[in-house]
Amino acid sequence: MTRVDHLVIIAGGQGVRLASVAGDLPKALVPVADKPVLAHQLELAARCGVRGVTILAGHLAAKISDFTGDGSRFGLSVRVLVEDEPMGNAGALLHHLDSLPEQFFAMYGDVMLAVDLQKMAQQHGERNADLTLLVHPNDHPHDSDLIEADANGWATAIHAYPHPEELFFANLVNAGLYVIRREALRRFVDGPAKRDFTKVILRGLMASNARLFAYRSAEYIKDMGTPARLEKVSADWRAGKIQLGSDLARAVVFLDRDGTLNIEKGHLRRHEDLELFPGVGTALRQLRQAGFALVVLTNQPVIARGEASEEDVAAIHRKLEWELGKEGAFVDAIYYCPHHPDKGFVGERPELKFRCECRKPATGLFEQACRDLPVDVARSWMIGDHAMDIEMARRAGLHSIRVMNGSLNAVWPDGAALPDRVAVSLEDAAEMILQEIAQGVPVR
């Protein structure tokens, strides 16, 4: 098992966006609820087996040094290295590279997190990665650095903010937490003093075919670098949402796609035809604020029928994530079944024409989600417009809501499982769930 016991915190920025609330404090010392974000970071590091910390400071560095001391009160050995002039979020790291151990974590000074660092380090070691970066969806992908990754988790492209208006991307955000093999950065040591981590290091590693692993995690990690984001993070802390423990079971709202999130237009084949129902973003934001994870489970027989490719479906899902992001909403994951049991379609793909365990109402997609994200089934829901969604919910032990918006299946099949609730729209369904929580009334 790979263990990493050193952390680098990049905290040299002036925090211009946070100036209205930071006052005369460096960004790393801005409080989240009851203590500076830096204290939260150091306490997490100590809990996760880190022993040494290097803080790369610049603006108001003396205040950071005064706060940390030698780190002993956190159970750590802390040193603060001060840059004489602004060096960007990569320059100081490269300048001090030789003083760092062979493997180390790195994060920014304006990140609030509850991530199992050693679990991430283990994945880094098992894949023999040069650099592992934590990625996740967030509610502002349009002003975030975005990552593309293949099915095995290797990063294949990086899209730095700002993004061209005419393009759309999957909501897979670089969260600003890394595990780094020191020698992988050796090639970047010589160069200008001021350099950007994404544009120089990440893009440079990718251009040289280095091994960049995108570690996808649902654990809590958010930047608090603007007043609005600071308030969100502080509210999450007060609500008890920032807890270390990647194996904690979560309440999840599982969502059908066509007819639930987006208007059903036959079998959707092109991303250009995707159109969200009004209010979807609002509903998802409300559910997430209530503490639910959000997961899409969708049958996509268009692949087996030869009407769309896997890339076509991936493009539809990228567009879905991008459109949700415009409304400040996101889903944690999308799982789809590409199979179809019935033969006889022109251009069909024989290797996908069989009765599988993942096509709803079978529970294979749900079970895969449970393996990836521990689910508290008793507190979880399924929302869909089709009898297959409700039957899957019954088999999986989930509470269920049928939404009527745009459904092409207004007549419910005889003998089909009945939903626990019927809602006009996703907004209506979200309100029902929130009322159940508020009233403490069991669904069954």
C-alpha positions in Angstrom: 0.0 0.0 0.0 1.3 3.4 -1.0 1.4 5.9 1.9 2.2 9.5 1.5 3.1 11.5 4.6 3.9 15.0 3.3 1.5 17.8 2.2 2.2 21.0 0.3 -0.3 23.8 0.7 -0.1 26.5 -2.0 -1.2 29.7 -0.3 0.7 32.5 -2.0 -2.2 34.2 -3.7 -3.6 37.6 -2.6 -7.2 36.4 -2.6 -8.5 39.4 -4.5 -12.0 37.8 -5.0 -12.3 37.3 -1.2 -10.9 40.7 -0.2 -14.3 42.0 0.9 -14.6 39.5 3.7 -10.9 38.6 4.3 -9.9 42.1 5.4 -6.3 42.0 6.5 -6.1 38.2 6.6 -4.4 36.0 4.0 -6.9 33.8 2.3 -5.8 30.7 4.1 -6.7 32.2 7.4 -10.3 33.2 6.5 -12.5 31.4 8.9 -15.0 28.7 7.9 -17.5 28.7 10.6 -15.4 28.7 13.7 -11.7 28.5 12.5 -9.4 29.3 9.6 -9.6 27.1 6.6 -5.9 26.3 7.1 -6.7 24.8 10.5 -9.3 22.6 8.9 -6.7 21.5 6.3 -4.0 20.8 8.9 -6.4 18.8 11.2 -7.5 16.7 8.2 -3.9 16.1 7.2 -3.0 14.8 10.7 -6.0 12.5 10.8 -5.0 11.1 7.4 -1.5 10.1 8.5 0.4 13.2 7.1 3.4 14.1 9.3 5.0 17.0 7.4 3.5 20.1 5.8 5.1 22.7 3.6 3.1 25.9 3.2 4.1 28.0 0.2 3.1 31.5 1.3 3.4 35.0 -0.1 0.8 37.6 0.7 0.7 38.3 4.5 3.0 35.2 5.0 4.0 36.3 8.5 0.4 35.9 9.7 0.4 32.3 8.4 3.7 31.6 10.2 2.5 33.1 13.4 -0.7 31.0 13.2 1.0 27.6 12.4 4.2 27.9 14.5 6.1 24.7 14.0 2.8 22.7 13.6 3.2 20.7 16.8 -0.2 21.8 18.2 -1.7 20.0 15.1 0.5 17.0 15.6 2.5 18.0 12.5 5.9 19.4 11.5 5.1 22.6 9.5 7.4 24.9 7.7 6.4 28.1 5.9 8.4 29.1 2.8 7.9 32.7 1.6 8.1 33.8 -2.0 9.8 37.1 -2.5 7.6 37.9 -5.5 4.4 36.4 -6.9 5.2 33.0 -8.5 1.8 31.8 -9.5 0.3 28.6 -8.1 3.1 26.5 -9.6 6.3 28.6 -9.5 7.0 28.3 -5.8 6.3 24.5 -5.9 8.9 24.1 -8.7 11.4 26.4 -7.0 11.4 24.2 -3.9 11.0 20.9 -5.6 14.3 19.4 -4.3 13.3 20.0 -0.7 10.2 17.8 -1.1 9.9 14.0 -0.6 9.6 11.5 -3.5 5.7 11.5 -3.2 3.6 14.2 -1.7 0.1 15.7 -1.7 -0.6 19.2 -2.9 -3.6 21.5 -2.5 -4.5 25.1 -2.5 -5.0 27.3 0.5 -8.6 28.1 -0.3 -10.0 24.5 -0.4 -12.3 23.0 2.3 -12.3 19.2 2.1 -13.0 16.0 3.9 -11.1 13.5 1.7 -9.5 10.3 2.7 -6.0 11.2 1.6 -4.4 7.8 2.0 -7.2 6.1 0.0 -6.4 8.5 -2.8 -2.7 7.8 -2.4 -3.3 4.1 -2.6 -5.1 4.6 -6.0 -2.1 6.7 -7.1 0.3 4.0 -6.2 -1.6 1.1 -7.7 -1.8 2.8 -11.0 1.9 3.9 -10.9 0.7 7.5 -11.8 3.0 10.4 -12.2 0.2 12.7 -10.9 -3.2 11.9 -9.5 -5.8 14.7 -9.4 -9.1 14.5 -7.6 -12.0 15.2 -9.9 -15.7 15.7 -9.3 -18.8 17.5 -10.7 -19.7 20.9 -9.2 -22.3 23.6 -9.5 -20.1 26.0 -11.4 -18.4 24.0 -14.2 -18.5 27.1 -16.5 -15.8 28.9 -14.5 -13.8 25.8 -13.5 -10.9 23.9 -15.0 -12.4 20.7 -16.5 -10.9 17.2 -17.2 -11.7 14.6 -19.7 -11.0 11.0 -18.7 -11.3 7.7 -20.4 -13.2 4.6 -19.1 -10.1 3.6 -17.0 -9.8 7.0 -15.3 -6.7 8.3 -17.2 -7.0 12.0 -18.0 -7.1 12.6 -21.8 -7.7 16.3 -22.0 -7.7 19.5 -19.9 -9.9 22.4 -20.6 -8.8 25.5 -18.6 -11.2 28.3 -17.8 -12.5 30.4 -19.6 -14.3 28.1 -22.0 -15.4 28.9 -25.5 -19.1 29.8 -25.5 -20.0 27.5 -28.4 -18.5 24.4 -26.7 -19.8 22.2 -23.9 -18.0 19.7 -21.7 -18.7 17.0 -19.2 -18.9 18.3 -15.6 -15.7 16.8 -14.3 -13.9 19.5 -12.4 -10.3 19.6 -11.2 -10.9 20.0 -7.5 -7.4 21.2 -6.7 -6.1 18.2 -4.7 -3.1 16.2 -6.1 -0.8 13.3 -5.3 2.5 14.0 -7.1 5.6 12.0 -8.0 8.3 14.6 -7.5 10.5 13.5 -10.4 7.6 13.9 -12.8 7.9 17.7 -12.3 11.6 17.8 -12.8 11.2 18.8 -16.5 9.5 22.0 -15.4 12.0 23.3 -12.9 13.8 25.6 -15.4 11.6 28.4 -16.6 10.0 31.6 -15.7 9.5 32.3 -12.0 5.7 32.8 -12.3 3.8 29.8 -13.6 0.3 28.3 -13.6 -0.3 24.8 -12.3 -3.0 23.8 -14.9 -1.5 25.6 -17.9 2.1 24.6 -17.3 2.2 21.4 -15.2 -1.0 19.6 -16.1 -0.9 20.4 -19.8 2.8 19.9 -19.9 2.5 16.4 -18.4 -0.3 15.5 -20.7 1.7 16.7 -23.7 4.6 14.5 -22.7 2.3 11.4 -22.3 2.8 11.3 -18.6 0.4 9.2 -16.5 -2.3 11.5 -15.1 -4.9 9.6 -13.2 -8.3 11.3 -12.6 -9.4 10.1 -9.2 -13.2 10.6 -9.1 -14.6 10.9 -5.6 -17.9 12.0 -4.1 -16.1 13.1 -0.9 -16.5 16.7 0.2 -14.2 19.2 -1.5 -15.0 22.8 -2.4 -13.1 26.0 -2.9 -14.1 28.9 -0.7 -12.3 31.6 -2.8 -15.3 33.9 -3.3 -17.7 35.4 -0.7 -20.6 33.3 -2.1 -18.6 30.1 -2.0 -17.3 30.8 1.5 -20.9 31.2 2.7 -21.9 27.9 1.1 -19.0 26.1 2.6 -19.7 27.7 6.0 -23.3 26.6 5.8 -22.3 23.1 4.9 -20.0 23.0 8.0 -22.8 24.2 10.3 -25.1 21.6 8.8 -22.6 18.8 9.5 -22.1 17.9 5.8 -18.3 18.1 5.9 -17.4 14.7 7.4 -14.4 12.5 6.7 -15.4 9.0 5.7 -15.8 8.0 2.1 -17.6 4.8 3.2 -20.5 6.7 4.9 -23.8 5.6 3.3 -25.7 8.5 1.7 -29.3 9.1 0.9 -29.6 9.2 -2.9 -32.3 10.4 -5.3 -32.0 8.2 -8.4 -33.4 9.8 -11.6 -34.6 8.5 -14.9 -33.4 10.7 -17.8 -35.8 11.0 -20.8 -39.3 12.2 -19.6 -37.9 13.1 -16.2 -35.0 15.5 -16.7 -35.4 16.2 -20.4 -38.3 16.3 -22.8 -38.9 12.9 -24.3 -38.5 13.0 -28.1 -38.7 9.4 -29.1 -35.3 7.8 -28.7 -32.9 10.6 -28.2 -30.0 10.2 -30.6 -28.3 13.6 -30.9 -27.2 16.1 -28.3 -28.7 18.9 -30.3 -32.2 17.5 -29.4 -31.7 17.6 -25.7 -34.0 20.0 -23.9 -34.4 20.1 -20.1 -37.8 20.5 -18.6 -38.3 23.9 -16.9 -37.5 23.8 -13.2 -35.2 20.8 -13.3 -32.2 22.8 -12.1 -34.2 24.2 -9.2 -35.4 20.8 -8.2 -31.9 19.3 -8.2 -30.5 22.2 -6.2 -33.2 21.8 -3.6 -32.6 18.0 -3.3 -28.8 18.5 -3.0 -29.2 21.2 -0.4 -31.3 18.7 1.6 -28.3 16.3 1.6 -29.1 13.9 -1.3 -26.7 12.6 -3.8 -28.1 12.6 -7.3 -27.6 9.7 -9.7 -29.1 9.2 -13.2 -30.1 5.6 -14.3 -31.2 5.4 -17.9 -31.9 2.7 -20.5 -30.3 3.6 -23.9 -31.3 0.9 -26.4 -30.4 3.3 -29.2 -26.9 1.8 -28.9 -27.9 -1.8 -29.4 -30.4 -0.8 -32.1 -27.6 0.9 -34.1 -29.3 4.2 -33.9 -26.6 6.0 -31.9 -23.0 5.2 -30.8 -21.5 5.2 -27.3 -19.9 8.5 -28.2 -23.3 9.9 -29.3 -24.7 9.0 -25.9 -21.6 10.4 -24.1 -22.1 13.7 -26.0 -25.8 13.8 -24.9 -24.7 13.3 -21.3 -22.0 16.0 -21.6 -24.7 18.4 -22.9 -27.0 17.3 -20.1 -24.3 18.1 -17.5 -23.4 21.4 -19.1 -27.0 22.6 -19.3 -27.6 21.6 -15.6 -24.4 23.5 -14.7 -25.9 26.6 -16.2 -28.6 26.3 -13.6 -26.2 25.7 -10.8 -27.1 22.0 -10.6 -25.2 18.8 -11.1 -25.6 15.0 -10.8 -23.0 12.8 -9.1 -23.0 10.1 -11.8 -24.8 8.8 -14.9 -25.2 5.1 -15.5 -26.7 3.7 -18.7 -27.6 0.4 -20.1 -26.7 0.0 -23.8 -28.5 -3.3 -24.4 -31.8 -4.3 -25.9 -33.4 -7.8 -25.9 -35.4 -7.6 -29.1 -33.8 -8.2 -32.5 -34.8 -7.1 -36.0 -33.6 -3.5 -36.2 -31.6 -2.3 -39.3 -28.0 -1.7 -38.3 -28.4 -3.3 -34.9 -25.4 -4.5 -33.0 -25.7 -8.3 -32.3 -23.2 -8.3 -29.4 -25.6 -6.0 -27.4 -28.9 -7.7 -28.3 -29.5 -9.9 -25.2 -31.5 -9.8 -22.0 -29.1 -8.2 -19.5 -29.1 -7.5 -15.8 -28.7 -3.7 -16.1 -31.7 -2.7 -18.3 -34.5 -1.3 -16.0 -36.6 -2.8 -14.4 -33.6 -5.0 -13.6 -31.4 -3.5 -10.8 -28.0 -3.8 -12.3 -27.5 0.0 -12.8 -28.7 0.6 -9.2 -26.3 -2.1 -7.9 -23.3 -0.5 -9.8 -24.2 2.8 -8.3 -24.2 1.2 -4.8 -20.8 -0.2 -5.4 -19.4 3.2 -6.4 -21.3 5.3 -3.9 -22.4 3.6 -0.6 -26.2 4.1 -0.6 -28.6 4.3 2.4 -31.4 2.5 0.6 -34.0 3.2 3.3 -33.7 6.9 2.8 -33.3 6.9 -1.0 -35.8 7.5 -3.8 -36.3 6.7 -7.5 -38.1 9.4 -9.7 -39.1 8.4 -13.2 -42.0 8.6 -15.7 -42.1 4.9 -16.8 -43.4 1.7 -15.2 -39.9 0.2 -15.6 -38.5 2.9 -13.3 -41.1 2.2 -10.6 -40.7 -1.6 -10.8 -36.9 -1.2 -10.5 -37.5 1.0 -7.4 -39.7 -1.8 -5.9 -37.1 -4.5 -6.6 -34.3 -2.3 -5.1 -36.3 -1.3 -2.0 -36.4 2.4 -2.9 -39.2 4.9 -2.3 -40.7 5.9 -5.7 -42.3 8.9 -7.4 -43.8 8.9 -10.9 -43.6 12.2 -12.7 -46.2 13.0 -15.4 -44.4 15.7 -17.3 -44.1 14.9 -21.0 -44.7 11.2 -20.4 -45.5 9.1 -23.5 -46.8 6.4 -21.1 -49.9 8.1 -19.6 -51.7 4.7 -19.4 -50.2 2.6 -16.6 -49.7 -1.0 -17.6 -52.1 -3.5 -15.9 -50.4 -5.3 -13.0 -47.4 -2.9 -13.0 -46.0 -1.8 -9.6 -47.6 1.4 -8.4 -45.5 4.4 -7.3 -45.6 5.7 -3.7 -46.3 9.2 -5.0 -47.4 10.8 -8.3 -46.0 14.2 -9.2 -46.8 16.7 -11.9 -43.1 17.6 -12.5 -39.6 17.1 -11.0 -40.1 20.2 -9.0 -43.3 18.8 -7.6 -41.5 15.5 -6.8 -38.7 17.3 -5.0 -41.2 19.2 -2.9 -42.9 16.0 -1.9 -39.5 14.5 -0.8 -38.7 17.6 1.2 -42.1 17.6 2.9 -41.5 14.0 3.9 -38.2 15.0 5.5 -39.7 18.0 7.2 -42.7 16.0 8.6 -40.8 12.8 9.4 -43.7 10.8 8.0 -42.7 7.4 6.6 -43.6 6.8 3.0 -44.9 3.2 3.5 
